[in-house]
């Protein structure tokens, strides 16, 4: 099973349009585009939505800054999980 994918690659590989993905995780298309281009960092909530919607294939390590990853791992230990069903 492929894990730790970039968000843009995941969407292309699974033939999911940005519009559909935005509707699923309830963010604006412009926001998703900035995240894919790595011109913006997601909020913790958005990162978690992406992680869960992709069933862990886009890992939190691809989305969060190191300091955020450390805080989250101390709280929930989900950054080490390959996928969450």
SVG drawing of the C-alpha trace seen along z (x, -y; Angstrom):
<svg xmlns="http://www.w3.org/2000/svg" viewBox="-19 -31 29 33">
<polyline fill="none" stroke="black" stroke-width="0.4" points="0.0,0.0 1.4,-3.4 1.6,-5.9 3.2,-9.2 2.1,-10.6 2.0,-14.2 -1.5,-15.6 -1.4,-16.6 -0.1,-13.2 -2.7,-11.4 -5.5,-13.3 -4.1,-12.7 -3.4,-9.0 -7.0,-8.5 -8.6,-10.7 -10.2,-12.9 -10.8,-16.5 -9.8,-19.3 -13.4,-20.5 -14.7,-17.1 -12.0,-16.8 -12.7,-20.4 -16.4,-19.5 -15.5,-16.4 -13.2,-18.1 -15.1,-21.4 -12.4,-23.9 -12.2,-26.5 -10.7,-25.4 -8.2,-28.3 -7.0,-26.9 -6.5,-23.4 -4.6,-24.8 -2.3,-26.7 -1.7,-23.5 -0.9,-21.4 1.5,-24.1 3.0,-24.2 2.5,-28.0 0.5,-27.6 0.4,-25.3 -2.9,-23.8 -4.4,-24.3 -4.3,-21.3 -7.9,-20.6 -7.5,-20.7 -4.4,-18.5 -6.4,-16.0 -9.3,-16.1 -7.0,-15.5 -5.2,-12.6 -8.5,-10.9 -10.2,-11.5 -7.1,-9.9 -7.2,-7.0 -3.7,-7.9 -2.1,-7.8 -1.3,-11.5 0.5,-11.5 0.5,-14.2 4.2,-14.5 3.6,-15.7 1.2,-18.3 2.3,-19.6 5.4,-21.6 7.8,-19.6 6.7,-21.5 3.1,-20.7 3.9,-17.1 5.7,-16.9 2.7,-18.4 0.2,-16.1 2.3,-13.0 2.5,-13.7 -1.2,-14.2 -2.6,-11.4 0.3,-9.4 -1.4,-9.4 1.6,-10.7 3.1,-7.2 0.0,-5.5 0.1,-4.3 -3.7,-4.5 -6.7,-5.1 -9.9,-3.4"/>
</svg>
